[in-house]
Amino acid sequence: MSGHQEHQHDEHCGHEHHGHGHDEAGEHEHGLVEVTIQLEDEHIPALDEVAAELTKELKQPWDRGAVVRLALSEFFSRRGMIT
């Protein structure tokens, strides 16, 4: 497991953040809660690729965090935990 951690923002937050170190206390938009997770290193380029594809297809910016939320939504939906 990689120790790589990166802060991600909602695609609609209006900020352009591509690096580390951004931390605003109390930043909760669209019901989002800021968390730090560790991902496998090979997932990072895959997340970036899907984010770029969705940005192009949907004509709105997607970032890694948005792709992770989409993937989790699909995962929990398949398990019948959310609709």
N, CA, C and O atoms as a Maestro MAE file, in Angstrom:
{
 s_m_m2io_version
 :::
 2.0.0
}

f_m_ct {
 s_m_title
 :::
 protein
 m_atom[332] {
  # First column is atom index #
  i_m_mmod_type
  r_m_x_coord
  r_m_y_coord
  r_m_z_coord
  i_m_residue_number
  s_m_chain_name
  s_m_pdb_residue_name
  s_m_pdb_atom_name
  i_m_atomic_number
  :::
  1 25 0.845 -1.187 0.000 1 A "MET " " N  " 7
  2 3 0.000 0.000 0.000 1 A "MET " " CA " 6
  3 2 0.878 1.234 0.000 1 A "MET " " C  " 6
  4 15 1.827 1.328 0.778 1 A "MET " " O  " 8
  5 25 0.571 2.158 -0.852 2 A "SER " " N  " 7
  6 3 1.355 3.376 -0.995 2 A "SER " " CA " 6
  7 2 1.026 4.360 0.107 2 A "SER " " C  " 6
  8 15 -0.100 4.381 0.604 2 A "SER " " O  " 8
  9 25 1.980 5.163 0.490 3 A "GLY " " N  " 7
  10 3 1.759 6.200 1.469 3 A "GLY " " CA " 6
  11 2 1.333 7.512 0.835 3 A "GLY " " C  " 6
  12 15 1.257 8.531 1.522 3 A "GLY " " O  " 8
  13 25 1.053 7.508 -0.474 4 A "HIS " " N  " 7
  14 3 0.677 8.716 -1.207 4 A "HIS " " CA " 6
  15 2 -0.686 9.200 -0.743 4 A "HIS " " C  " 6
  16 15 -1.656 8.442 -0.735 4 A "HIS " " O  " 8
  17 25 -0.754 10.454 -0.361 5 A "GLN " " N  " 7
  18 3 -2.015 11.042 0.048 5 A "GLN " " CA " 6
  19 2 -2.183 12.353 -0.693 5 A "GLN " " C  " 6
  20 15 -1.223 13.113 -0.822 5 A "GLN " " O  " 8
  21 25 -3.365 12.630 -1.175 6 A "GLU " " N  " 7
  22 3 -3.606 13.893 -1.855 6 A "GLU " " CA " 6
  23 2 -5.004 14.370 -1.535 6 A "GLU " " C  " 6
  24 15 -5.963 13.599 -1.569 6 A "GLU " " O  " 8
  25 25 -5.108 15.642 -1.225 7 A "HIS " " N  " 7
  26 3 -6.391 16.270 -0.920 7 A "HIS " " CA " 6
  27 2 -7.127 16.523 -2.225 7 A "HIS " " C  " 6
  28 15 -6.549 17.076 -3.161 7 A "HIS " " O  " 8
  29 25 -8.367 16.134 -2.302 8 A "GLN " " N  " 7
  30 3 -9.151 16.368 -3.502 8 A "GLN " " CA " 6
  31 2 -10.395 17.179 -3.161 8 A "GLN " " C  " 6
  32 15 -10.926 17.097 -2.053 8 A "GLN " " O  " 8
  33 25 -10.845 17.957 -4.129 9 A "HIS " " N  " 7
  34 3 -12.016 18.796 -3.959 9 A "HIS " " CA " 6
  35 2 -13.133 18.333 -4.866 9 A "HIS " " C  " 6
  36 15 -12.904 17.678 -5.883 9 A "HIS " " O  " 8
  37 25 -14.341 18.684 -4.479 10 A "ASP " " N  " 7
  38 3 -15.494 18.439 -5.319 10 A "ASP " " CA " 6
  39 2 -15.327 19.167 -6.646 10 A "ASP " " C  " 6
  40 15 -14.762 20.259 -6.696 10 A "ASP " " O  " 8
  41 25 -15.817 18.563 -7.711 11 A "GLU " " N  " 7
  42 3 -15.636 19.151 -9.032 11 A "GLU " " CA " 6
  43 2 -16.369 20.475 -9.190 11 A "GLU " " C  " 6
  44 15 -16.091 21.223 -10.127 11 A "GLU " " O  " 8
  45 25 -17.301 20.778 -8.287 12 A "HIS " " N  " 7
  46 3 -18.069 22.013 -8.391 12 A "HIS " " CA " 6
  47 2 -17.633 23.054 -7.362 12 A "HIS " " C  " 6
  48 15 -18.333 24.050 -7.178 12 A "HIS " " O  " 8
  49 25 -16.519 22.860 -6.697 13 A "CYS " " N  " 7
  50 3 -16.147 23.770 -5.617 13 A "CYS " " CA " 6
  51 2 -15.650 25.114 -6.135 13 A "CYS " " C  " 6
  52 15 -15.576 26.073 -5.368 13 A "CYS " " O  " 8
  53 25 -15.307 25.208 -7.421 14 A "GLY " " N  " 7
  54 3 -14.861 26.461 -7.976 14 A "GLY " " CA " 6
  55 2 -13.384 26.728 -7.792 14 A "GLY " " C  " 6
  56 15 -12.906 27.798 -8.168 14 A "GLY " " O  " 8
  57 25 -12.663 25.809 -7.237 15 A "HIS " " N  " 7
  58 3 -11.230 25.966 -7.048 15 A "HIS " " CA " 6
  59 2 -10.489 25.029 -7.987 15 A "HIS " " C  " 6
  60 15 -10.991 23.967 -8.355 15 A "HIS " " O  " 8
  61 25 -9.295 25.438 -8.364 16 A "GLU " " N  " 7
  62 3 -8.425 24.559 -9.146 16 A "GLU " " CA " 6
  63 2 -7.295 24.129 -8.230 16 A "GLU " " C  " 6
  64 15 -6.417 24.932 -7.913 16 A "GLU " " O  " 8
  65 25 -7.304 22.897 -7.808 17 A "HIS " " N  " 7
  66 3 -6.283 22.392 -6.896 17 A "HIS " " CA " 6
  67 2 -5.707 21.122 -7.477 17 A "HIS " " C  " 6
  68 15 -6.431 20.158 -7.729 17 A "HIS " " O  " 8
  69 25 -4.408 21.120 -7.689 18 A "HIS " " N  " 7
  70 3 -3.770 19.942 -8.248 18 A "HIS " " CA " 6
  71 2 -2.614 19.461 -7.388 18 A "HIS " " C  " 6
  72 15 -1.917 18.514 -7.755 18 A "HIS " " O  " 8
  73 25 -2.403 20.109 -6.242 19 A "GLY " " N  " 7
  74 3 -1.252 19.743 -5.430 19 A "GLY " " CA " 6
  75 2 -1.638 19.446 -4.006 19 A "GLY " " C  " 6
  76 15 -2.790 19.130 -3.710 19 A "GLY " " O  " 8
  77 25 -0.651 19.553 -3.114 20 A "HIS " " N  " 7
  78 3 -0.838 19.256 -1.710 20 A "HIS " " CA " 6
  79 2 -0.913 20.549 -0.912 20 A "HIS " " C  " 6
  80 15 -0.554 21.619 -1.402 20 A "HIS " " O  " 8
  81 25 -1.377 20.434 0.304 21 A "GLY " " N  " 7
  82 3 -1.243 21.511 1.257 21 A "GLY " " CA " 6
  83 2 -2.452 22.410 1.404 21 A "GLY " " C  " 6
  84 15 -2.448 23.257 2.297 21 A "GLY " " O  " 8
  85 25 -3.480 22.284 0.594 22 A "HIS " " N  " 7
  86 3 -4.651 23.136 0.736 22 A "HIS " " CA " 6
  87 2 -5.515 22.596 1.861 22 A "HIS " " C  " 6
  88 15 -5.894 21.425 1.853 22 A "HIS " " O  " 8
  89 25 -5.825 23.446 2.824 23 A "ASP " " N  " 7
  90 3 -6.626 22.994 3.960 23 A "ASP " " CA " 6
  91 2 -7.444 24.157 4.486 23 A "ASP " " C  " 6
  92 15 -6.908 25.058 5.131 23 A "ASP " " O  " 8
  93 25 -8.731 24.141 4.217 24 A "GLU " " N  " 7
  94 3 -9.619 25.160 4.746 24 A "GLU " " CA " 6
  95 2 -10.495 24.520 5.795 24 A "GLU " " C  " 6
  96 15 -11.226 23.572 5.510 24 A "GLU " " O  " 8
  97 25 -10.425 25.030 6.995 25 A "ALA " " N  " 7
  98 3 -11.251 24.493 8.085 25 A "ALA " " CA " 6
  99 2 -12.722 24.693 7.742 25 A "ALA " " C  " 6
  100 15 -13.126 25.763 7.287 25 A "ALA " " O  " 8
  101 25 -13.499 23.670 7.962 26 A "GLY " " N  " 7
  102 3 -14.934 23.765 7.777 26 A "GLY " " CA " 6
  103 2 -15.384 23.765 6.333 26 A "GLY " " C  " 6
  104 15 -16.496 24.207 6.044 26 A "GLY " " O  " 8
  105 25 -14.577 23.294 5.430 27 A "GLU " " N  " 7
  106 3 -14.971 23.274 4.026 27 A "GLU " " CA " 6
  107 2 -15.848 22.057 3.766 27 A "GLU " " C  " 6
  108 15 -15.353 20.948 3.562 27 A "GLU " " O  " 8
  109 25 -17.156 22.283 3.776 28 A "HIS " " N  " 7
  110 3 -18.133 21.217 3.526 28 A "HIS " " CA " 6
  111 2 -19.111 21.749 2.500 28 A "HIS " " C  " 6
  112 15 -19.952 22.592 2.814 28 A "HIS " " O  " 8
  113 25 -19.005 21.264 1.282 29 A "GLU " " N  " 7
  114 3 -19.905 21.697 0.228 29 A "GLU " " CA " 6
  115 2 -20.647 20.493 -0.324 29 A "GLU " " C  " 6
  116 15 -20.083 19.405 -0.437 29 A "GLU " " O  " 8
  117 25 -21.915 20.692 -0.667 30 A "HIS " " N  " 7
  118 3 -22.729 19.646 -1.278 30 A "HIS " " CA " 6
  119 2 -22.787 18.397 -0.397 30 A "HIS " " C  " 6
  120 15 -22.837 17.281 -0.915 30 A "HIS " " O  " 8
  121 25 -22.782 18.568 0.923 31 A "GLY " " N  " 7
  122 3 -22.851 17.431 1.824 31 A "GLY " " CA " 6
  123 2 -21.573 16.622 1.887 31 A "GLY " " C  " 6
  124 15 -21.595 15.478 2.341 31 A "GLY " " O  " 8
  125 25 -20.460 17.185 1.444 32 A "LEU " " N  " 7
  126 3 -19.199 16.462 1.437 32 A "LEU " " CA " 6
  127 2 -18.480 16.628 2.765 32 A "LEU " " C  " 6
  128 15 -18.544 17.682 3.398 32 A "LEU " " O  " 8
  129 25 -17.800 15.578 3.173 33 A "VAL " " N  " 7
  130 3 -16.973 15.594 4.368 33 A "VAL " " CA " 6
  131 2 -15.549 15.286 3.930 33 A "VAL " " C  " 6
  132 15 -15.312 14.303 3.228 33 A "VAL " " O  " 8
  133 25 -14.610 16.112 4.334 34 A "GLU " " N  " 7
  134 3 -13.226 15.913 3.939 34 A "GLU " " CA " 6
  135 2 -12.615 14.756 4.722 34 A "GLU " " C  " 6
  136 15 -12.666 14.726 5.951 34 A "GLU " " O  " 8
  137 25 -12.030 13.798 3.985 35 A "VAL " " N  " 7
  138 3 -11.337 12.665 4.594 35 A "VAL " " CA " 6
  139 2 -10.018 12.463 3.867 35 A "VAL " " C  " 6
  140 15 -9.842 12.913 2.735 35 A "VAL " " O  " 8
  141 25 -9.105 11.789 4.525 36 A "THR " " N  " 7
  142 3 -7.845 11.411 3.905 36 A "THR " " CA " 6
  143 2 -7.836 9.896 3.778 36 A "THR " " C  " 6
  144 15 -8.076 9.187 4.756 36 A "THR " " O  " 8
  145 25 -7.563 9.401 2.584 37 A "ILE " " N  " 7
  146 3 -7.524 7.958 2.363 37 A "ILE " " CA " 6
  147 2 -6.215 7.589 1.693 37 A "ILE " " C  " 6
  148 15 -5.556 8.431 1.083 37 A "ILE " " O  " 8
  149 25 -5.851 6.338 1.811 38 A "GLN " " N  " 7
  150 3 -4.692 5.821 1.108 38 A "GLN " " CA " 6
  151 2 -5.182 4.896 0.010 38 A "GLN " " C  " 6
  152 15 -6.026 4.030 0.244 38 A "GLN " " O  " 8
  153 25 -4.649 5.084 -1.191 39 A "LEU " " N  " 7
  154 3 -5.032 4.283 -2.347 39 A "LEU " " CA " 6
  155 2 -3.812 3.559 -2.889 39 A "LEU " " C  " 6
  156 15 -2.674 3.969 -2.661 39 A "LEU " " O  " 8
  157 25 -4.068 2.485 -3.604 40 A "GLU " " N  " 7
  158 3 -2.988 1.784 -4.294 40 A "GLU " " CA " 6
  159 2 -2.382 2.733 -5.326 40 A "GLU " " C  " 6
  160 15 -3.107 3.492 -5.969 40 A "GLU " " O  " 8
  161 25 -1.070 2.696 -5.487 41 A "ASP " " N  " 7
  162 3 -0.430 3.642 -6.389 41 A "ASP " " CA " 6
  163 2 -0.896 3.496 -7.829 41 A "ASP " " C  " 6
  164 15 -0.923 4.483 -8.565 41 A "ASP " " O  " 8
  165 25 -1.265 2.284 -8.251 42 A "GLU " " N  " 7
  166 3 -1.724 2.122 -9.640 42 A "GLU " " CA " 6
  167 2 -3.123 2.692 -9.864 42 A "GLU " " C  " 6
  168 15 -3.541 2.867 -11.009 42 A "GLU " " O  " 8
  169 25 -3.849 2.983 -8.784 43 A "HIS " " N  " 7
  170 3 -5.183 3.572 -8.936 43 A "HIS " " CA " 6
  171 2 -5.116 5.047 -9.332 43 A "HIS " " C  " 6
  172 15 -6.050 5.565 -9.944 43 A "HIS " " O  " 8
  173 25 -4.026 5.724 -8.989 44 A "ILE " " N  " 7
  174 3 -3.934 7.161 -9.235 44 A "ILE " " CA " 6
  175 2 -3.998 7.504 -10.723 44 A "ILE " " C  " 6
  176 15 -4.815 8.343 -11.104 44 A "ILE " " O  " 8
  177 25 -3.171 6.892 -11.585 45 A "PRO " " N  " 7
  178 3 -3.295 7.220 -13.012 45 A "PRO " " CA " 6
  179 2 -4.642 6.791 -13.591 45 A "PRO " " C  " 6
  180 15 -5.152 7.434 -14.509 45 A "PRO " " O  " 8
  181 25 -5.220 5.718 -13.067 46 A "ALA " " N  " 7
  182 3 -6.538 5.293 -13.546 46 A "ALA " " CA " 6
  183 2 -7.602 6.319 -13.166 46 A "ALA " " C  " 6
  184 15 -8.484 6.623 -13.970 46 A "ALA " " O  " 8
  185 25 -7.526 6.854 -11.949 47 A "LEU " " N  " 7
  186 3 -8.462 7.898 -11.530 47 A "LEU " " CA " 6
  187 2 -8.321 9.139 -12.413 47 A "LEU " " C  " 6
  188 15 -9.316 9.736 -12.824 47 A "LEU " " O  " 8
  189 25 -7.076 9.517 -12.697 48 A "ASP " " N  " 7
  190 3 -6.839 10.684 -13.550 48 A "ASP " " CA " 6
  191 2 -7.383 10.464 -14.956 48 A "ASP " " C  " 6
  192 15 -7.950 11.377 -15.558 48 A "ASP " " O  " 8
  193 25 -7.210 9.249 -15.478 49 A "GLU " " N  " 7
  194 3 -7.700 8.944 -16.821 49 A "GLU " " CA " 6
  195 2 -9.225 9.026 -16.885 49 A "GLU " " C  " 6
  196 15 -9.781 9.612 -17.813 49 A "GLU " " O  " 8
  197 25 -9.892 8.441 -15.900 50 A "VAL " " N  " 7
  198 3 -11.359 8.486 -15.882 50 A "VAL " " CA " 6
  199 2 -11.837 9.924 -15.676 50 A "VAL " " C  " 6
  200 15 -12.808 10.349 -16.302 50 A "VAL " " O  " 8
  201 25 -11.162 10.671 -14.805 51 A "ALA " " N  " 7
  202 3 -11.542 12.069 -14.588 51 A "ALA " " CA " 6
  203 2 -11.446 12.859 -15.896 51 A "ALA " " C  " 6
  204 15 -12.331 13.656 -16.206 51 A "ALA " " O  " 8
  205 25 -10.385 12.640 -16.654 52 A "ALA " " N  " 7
  206 3 -10.227 13.336 -17.934 52 A "ALA " " CA " 6
  207 2 -11.315 12.926 -18.924 52 A "ALA " " C  " 6
  208 15 -11.851 13.768 -19.645 52 A "ALA " " O  " 8
  209 25 -11.640 11.636 -18.959 53 A "GLU " " N  " 7
  210 3 -12.695 11.157 -19.865 53 A "GLU " " CA " 6
  211 2 -14.045 11.765 -19.502 53 A "GLU " " C  " 6
  212 15 -14.777 12.223 -20.378 53 A "GLU " " O  " 8
  213 25 -14.376 11.769 -18.204 54 A "LEU " " N  " 7
  214 3 -15.657 12.327 -17.767 54 A "LEU " " CA " 6
  215 2 -15.711 13.831 -18.006 54 A "LEU " " C  " 6
  216 15 -16.757 14.358 -18.383 54 A "LEU " " O  " 8
  217 25 -14.603 14.523 -17.792 55 A "THR " " N  " 7
  218 3 -14.545 15.957 -18.046 55 A "THR " " CA " 6
  219 2 -14.855 16.245 -19.511 55 A "THR " " C  " 6
  220 15 -15.608 17.166 -19.824 55 A "THR " " O  " 8
  221 25 -14.271 15.452 -20.403 56 A "LYS " " N  " 7
  222 3 -14.493 15.639 -21.834 56 A "LYS " " CA " 6
  223 2 -15.932 15.279 -22.217 56 A "LYS " " C  " 6
  224 15 -16.585 16.017 -22.954 56 A "LYS " " O  " 8
  225 25 -16.424 14.136 -21.711 57 A "GLU " " N  " 7
  226 3 -17.765 13.671 -22.075 57 A "GLU " " CA " 6
  227 2 -18.869 14.566 -21.529 57 A "GLU " " C  " 6
  228 15 -19.840 14.859 -22.227 57 A "GLU " " O  " 8
  229 25 -18.720 14.997 -20.282 58 A "LEU " " N  " 7
  230 3 -19.795 15.723 -19.607 58 A "LEU " " CA " 6
  231 2 -19.625 17.235 -19.640 58 A "LEU " " C  " 6
  232 15 -20.482 17.971 -19.152 58 A "LEU " " O  " 8
  233 25 -18.514 17.702 -20.218 59 A "LYS " " N  " 7
  234 3 -18.259 19.137 -20.373 59 A "LYS " " CA " 6
  235 2 -18.286 19.881 -19.045 59 A "LYS " " C  " 6
  236 15 -18.698 21.039 -18.980 59 A "LYS " " O  " 8
  237 25 -17.846 19.214 -17.996 60 A "GLN " " N  " 7
  238 3 -17.655 19.874 -16.706 60 A "GLN " " CA " 6
  239 2 -16.475 19.197 -16.014 60 A "GLN " " C  " 6
  240 15 -16.238 18.007 -16.223 60 A "GLN " " O  " 8
  241 25 -15.738 19.938 -15.198 61 A "PRO " " N  " 7
  242 3 -14.512 19.378 -14.613 61 A "PRO " " CA " 6
  243 2 -14.767 18.286 -13.584 61 A "PRO " " C  " 6
  244 15 -15.594 18.442 -12.685 61 A "PRO " " O  " 8
  245 25 -14.053 17.193 -13.725 62 A "TRP " " N  " 7
  246 3 -14.055 16.094 -12.766 62 A "TRP " " CA " 6
  247 2 -12.640 15.939 -12.240 62 A "TRP " " C  " 6
  248 15 -11.670 16.121 -12.976 62 A "TRP " " O  " 8
  249 25 -12.528 15.600 -10.955 63 A "ASP " " N  " 7
  250 3 -11.220 15.350 -10.372 63 A "ASP " " CA " 6
  251 2 -11.211 13.961 -9.742 63 A "ASP " " C  " 6
  252 15 -12.212 13.246 -9.795 63 A "ASP " " O  " 8
  253 25 -10.093 13.583 -9.150 64 A "ARG " " N  " 7
  254 3 -9.972 12.254 -8.541 64 A "ARG " " CA " 6
  255 2 -11.053 12.010 -7.495 64 A "ARG " " C  " 6
  256 15 -11.645 10.932 -7.443 64 A "ARG " " O  " 8
  257 25 -11.304 13.014 -6.664 65 A "GLY " " N  " 7
  258 3 -12.305 12.864 -5.612 65 A "GLY " " CA " 6
  259 2 -13.686 12.577 -6.166 65 A "GLY " " C  " 6
  260 15 -14.420 11.750 -5.625 65 A "GLY " " O  " 8
  261 25 -14.043 13.267 -7.259 66 A "ALA " " N  " 7
  262 3 -15.352 13.050 -7.874 66 A "ALA " " CA " 6
  263 2 -15.457 11.633 -8.432 66 A "ALA " " C  " 6
  264 15 -16.505 10.998 -8.320 66 A "ALA " " O  " 8
  265 25 -14.376 11.137 -9.031 67 A "VAL " " N  " 7
  266 3 -14.382 9.776 -9.576 67 A "VAL " " CA " 6
  267 2 -14.508 8.757 -8.438 67 A "VAL " " C  " 6
  268 15 -15.241 7.776 -8.561 67 A "VAL " " O  " 8
  269 25 -13.799 8.987 -7.340 68 A "VAL " " N  " 7
  270 3 -13.904 8.083 -6.186 68 A "VAL " " CA " 6
  271 2 -15.329 8.077 -5.654 68 A "VAL " " C  " 6
  272 15 -15.866 7.017 -5.333 68 A "VAL " " O  " 8
  273 25 -15.957 9.266 -5.556 69 A "ARG " " N  " 7
  274 3 -17.347 9.316 -5.067 69 A "ARG " " CA " 6
  275 2 -18.288 8.568 -6.002 69 A "ARG " " C  " 6
  276 15 -19.191 7.869 -5.544 69 A "ARG " " O  " 8
  277 25 -18.081 8.712 -7.317 70 A "LEU " " N  " 7
  278 3 -18.906 7.992 -8.285 70 A "LEU " " CA " 6
  279 2 -18.732 6.485 -8.111 70 A "LEU " " C  " 6
  280 15 -19.713 5.741 -8.099 70 A "LEU " " O  " 8
  281 25 -17.484 6.039 -7.977 71 A "ALA " " N  " 7
  282 3 -17.213 4.607 -7.818 71 A "ALA " " CA " 6
  283 2 -17.846 4.077 -6.539 71 A "ALA " " C  " 6
  284 15 -18.426 2.992 -6.541 71 A "ALA " " O  " 8
  285 25 -17.741 4.827 -5.449 72 A "LEU " " N  " 7
  286 3 -18.345 4.386 -4.191 72 A "LEU " " CA " 6
  287 2 -19.860 4.360 -4.280 72 A "LEU " " C  " 6
  288 15 -20.501 3.466 -3.728 72 A "LEU " " O  " 8
  289 25 -20.436 5.335 -4.974 73 A "SER " " N  " 7
  290 3 -21.892 5.340 -5.151 73 A "SER " " CA " 6
  291 2 -22.357 4.085 -5.876 73 A "SER " " C  " 6
  292 15 -23.346 3.464 -5.486 73 A "SER " " O  " 8
  293 25 -21.639 3.718 -6.931 74 A "GLU " " N  " 7
  294 3 -21.998 2.514 -7.676 74 A "GLU " " CA " 6
  295 2 -21.817 1.265 -6.808 74 A "GLU " " C  " 6
  296 15 -22.655 0.363 -6.836 74 A "GLU " " O  " 8
  297 25 -20.743 1.212 -6.050 75 A "PHE " " N  " 7
  298 3 -20.464 0.070 -5.174 75 A "PHE " " CA " 6
  299 2 -21.586 -0.091 -4.139 75 A "PHE " " C  " 6
  300 15 -22.121 -1.187 -3.970 75 A "PHE " " O  " 8
  301 25 -21.939 0.993 -3.451 76 A "PHE " " N  " 7
  302 3 -22.971 0.917 -2.413 76 A "PHE " " CA " 6
  303 2 -24.345 0.671 -3.012 76 A "PHE " " C  " 6
  304 15 -25.179 0.015 -2.388 76 A "PHE " " O  " 8
  305 25 -24.597 1.184 -4.210 77 A "SER " " N  " 7
  306 3 -25.871 0.939 -4.883 77 A "SER " " CA " 6
  307 2 -26.032 -0.536 -5.211 77 A "SER " " C  " 6
  308 15 -27.106 -1.103 -5.007 77 A "SER " " O  " 8
  309 25 -24.956 -1.175 -5.727 78 A "ARG " " N  " 7
  310 3 -25.016 -2.602 -6.029 78 A "ARG " " CA " 6
  311 2 -25.281 -3.438 -4.776 78 A "ARG " " C  " 6
  312 15 -25.906 -4.496 -4.850 78 A "ARG " " O  " 8
  313 25 -24.813 -2.966 -3.650 79 A "ARG " " N  " 7
  314 3 -25.023 -3.690 -2.389 79 A "ARG " " CA " 6
  315 2 -26.387 -3.360 -1.774 79 A "ARG " " C  " 6
  316 15 -26.734 -3.890 -0.719 79 A "ARG " " O  " 8
  317 25 -27.151 -2.500 -2.419 80 A "GLY " " N  " 7
  318 3 -28.470 -2.137 -1.906 80 A "GLY " " CA " 6
  319 2 -28.428 -1.205 -0.715 80 A "GLY " " C  " 6
  320 15 -29.417 -1.083 0.008 80 A "GLY " " O  " 8
  321 25 -27.307 -0.547 -0.498 81 A "MET " " N  " 7
  322 3 -27.164 0.319 0.670 81 A "MET " " CA " 6
  323 2 -27.636 1.733 0.387 81 A "MET " " C  " 6
  324 15 -28.024 2.451 1.308 81 A "MET " " O  " 8
  325 25 -27.608 2.141 -0.870 82 A "ILE " " N  " 7
  326 3 -28.128 3.439 -1.282 82 A "ILE " " CA " 6
  327 2 -28.886 3.238 -2.586 82 A "ILE " " C  " 6
  328 15 -28.721 2.224 -3.263 82 A "ILE " " O  " 8
  329 25 -29.718 4.215 -2.929 83 A "THR " " N  " 7
  330 3 -30.477 4.099 -4.174 83 A "THR " " CA " 6
  331 2 -30.069 5.194 -5.131 83 A "THR " " C  " 6
  332 15 -30.594 5.271 -6.242 83 A "THR " " O  " 8
  :::
 }
 m_bond[331] {
  # First column is bond index #
  i_m_from
  i_m_to
  i_m_order
  :::
  1 1 2 1
  2 2 3 1
  3 3 4 2
  4 3 5 1
  5 5 6 1
  6 6 7 1
  7 7 8 2
  8 7 9 1
  9 9 10 1
  10 10 11 1
  11 11 12 2
  12 11 13 1
  13 13 14 1
  14 14 15 1
  15 15 16 2
  16 15 17 1
  17 17 18 1
  18 18 19 1
  19 19 20 2
  20 19 21 1
  21 21 22 1
  22 22 23 1
  23 23 24 2
  24 23 25 1
  25 25 26 1
  26 26 27 1
  27 27 28 2
  28 27 29 1
  29 29 30 1
  30 30 31 1
  31 31 32 2
  32 31 33 1
  33 33 34 1
  34 34 35 1
  35 35 36 2
  36 35 37 1
  37 37 38 1
  38 38 39 1
  39 39 40 2
  40 39 41 1
  41 41 42 1
  42 42 43 1
  43 43 44 2
  44 43 45 1
  45 45 46 1
  46 46 47 1
  47 47 48 2
  48 47 49 1
  49 49 50 1
  50 50 51 1
  51 51 52 2
  52 51 53 1
  53 53 54 1
  54 54 55 1
  55 55 56 2
  56 55 57 1
  57 57 58 1
  58 58 59 1
  59 59 60 2
  60 59 61 1
  61 61 62 1
  62 62 63 1
  63 63 64 2
  64 63 65 1
  65 65 66 1
  66 66 67 1
  67 67 68 2
  68 67 69 1
  69 69 70 1
  70 70 71 1
  71 71 72 2
  72 71 73 1
  73 73 74 1
  74 74 75 1
  75 75 76 2
  76 75 77 1
  77 77 78 1
  78 78 79 1
  79 79 80 2
  80 79 81 1
  81 81 82 1
  82 82 83 1
  83 83 84 2
  84 83 85 1
  85 85 86 1
  86 86 87 1
  87 87 88 2
  88 87 89 1
  89 89 90 1
  90 90 91 1
  91 91 92 2
  92 91 93 1
  93 93 94 1
  94 94 95 1
  95 95 96 2
  96 95 97 1
  97 97 98 1
  98 98 99 1
  99 99 100 2
  100 99 101 1
  101 101 102 1
  102 102 103 1
  103 103 104 2
  104 103 105 1
  105 105 106 1
  106 106 107 1
  107 107 108 2
  108 107 109 1
  109 109 110 1
  110 110 111 1
  111 111 112 2
  112 111 113 1
  113 113 114 1
  114 114 115 1
  115 115 116 2
  116 115 117 1
  117 117 118 1
  118 118 119 1
  119 119 120 2
  120 119 121 1
  121 121 122 1
  122 122 123 1
  123 123 124 2
  124 123 125 1
  125 125 126 1
  126 126 127 1
  127 127 128 2
  128 127 129 1
  129 129 130 1
  130 130 131 1
  131 131 132 2
  132 131 133 1
  133 133 134 1
  134 134 135 1
  135 135 136 2
  136 135 137 1
  137 137 138 1
  138 138 139 1
  139 139 140 2
  140 139 141 1
  141 141 142 1
  142 142 143 1
  143 143 144 2
  144 143 145 1
  145 145 146 1
  146 146 147 1
  147 147 148 2
  148 147 149 1
  149 149 150 1
  150 150 151 1
  151 151 152 2
  152 151 153 1
  153 153 154 1
  154 154 155 1
  155 155 156 2
  156 155 157 1
  157 157 158 1
  158 158 159 1
  159 159 160 2
  160 159 161 1
  161 161 162 1
  162 162 163 1
  163 163 164 2
  164 163 165 1
  165 165 166 1
  166 166 167 1
  167 167 168 2
  168 167 169 1
  169 169 170 1
  170 170 171 1
  171 171 172 2
  172 171 173 1
  173 173 174 1
  174 174 175 1
  175 175 176 2
  176 175 177 1
  177 177 178 1
  178 178 179 1
  179 179 180 2
  180 179 181 1
  181 181 182 1
  182 182 183 1
  183 183 184 2
  184 183 185 1
  185 185 186 1
  186 186 187 1
  187 187 188 2
  188 187 189 1
  189 189 190 1
  190 190 191 1
  191 191 192 2
  192 191 193 1
  193 193 194 1
  194 194 195 1
  195 195 196 2
  196 195 197 1
  197 197 198 1
  198 198 199 1
  199 199 200 2
  200 199 201 1
  201 201 202 1
  202 202 203 1
  203 203 204 2
  204 203 205 1
  205 205 206 1
  206 206 207 1
  207 207 208 2
  208 207 209 1
  209 209 210 1
  210 210 211 1
  211 211 212 2
  212 211 213 1
  213 213 214 1
  214 214 215 1
  215 215 216 2
  216 215 217 1
  217 217 218 1
  218 218 219 1
  219 219 220 2
  220 219 221 1
  221 221 222 1
  222 222 223 1
  223 223 224 2
  224 223 225 1
  225 225 226 1
  226 226 227 1
  227 227 228 2
  228 227 229 1
  229 229 230 1
  230 230 231 1
  231 231 232 2
  232 231 233 1
  233 233 234 1
  234 234 235 1
  235 235 236 2
  236 235 237 1
  237 237 238 1
  238 238 239 1
  239 239 240 2
  240 239 241 1
  241 241 242 1
  242 242 243 1
  243 243 244 2
  244 243 245 1
  245 245 246 1
  246 246 247 1
  247 247 248 2
  248 247 249 1
  249 249 250 1
  250 250 251 1
  251 251 252 2
  252 251 253 1
  253 253 254 1
  254 254 255 1
  255 255 256 2
  256 255 257 1
  257 257 258 1
  258 258 259 1
  259 259 260 2
  260 259 261 1
  261 261 262 1
  262 262 263 1
  263 263 264 2
  264 263 265 1
  265 265 266 1
  266 266 267 1
  267 267 268 2
  268 267 269 1
  269 269 270 1
  270 270 271 1
  271 271 272 2
  272 271 273 1
  273 273 274 1
  274 274 275 1
  275 275 276 2
  276 275 277 1
  277 277 278 1
  278 278 279 1
  279 279 280 2
  280 279 281 1
  281 281 282 1
  282 282 283 1
  283 283 284 2
  284 283 285 1
  285 285 286 1
  286 286 287 1
  287 287 288 2
  288 287 289 1
  289 289 290 1
  290 290 291 1
  291 291 292 2
  292 291 293 1
  293 293 294 1
  294 294 295 1
  295 295 296 2
  296 295 297 1
  297 297 298 1
  298 298 299 1
  299 299 300 2
  300 299 301 1
  301 301 302 1
  302 302 303 1
  303 303 304 2
  304 303 305 1
  305 305 306 1
  306 306 307 1
  307 307 308 2
  308 307 309 1
  309 309 310 1
  310 310 311 1
  311 311 312 2
  312 311 313 1
  313 313 314 1
  314 314 315 1
  315 315 316 2
  316 315 317 1
  317 317 318 1
  318 318 319 1
  319 319 320 2
  320 319 321 1
  321 321 322 1
  322 322 323 1
  323 323 324 2
  324 323 325 1
  325 325 326 1
  326 326 327 1
  327 327 328 2
  328 327 329 1
  329 329 330 1
  330 330 331 1
  331 331 332 2
  :::
 }
}
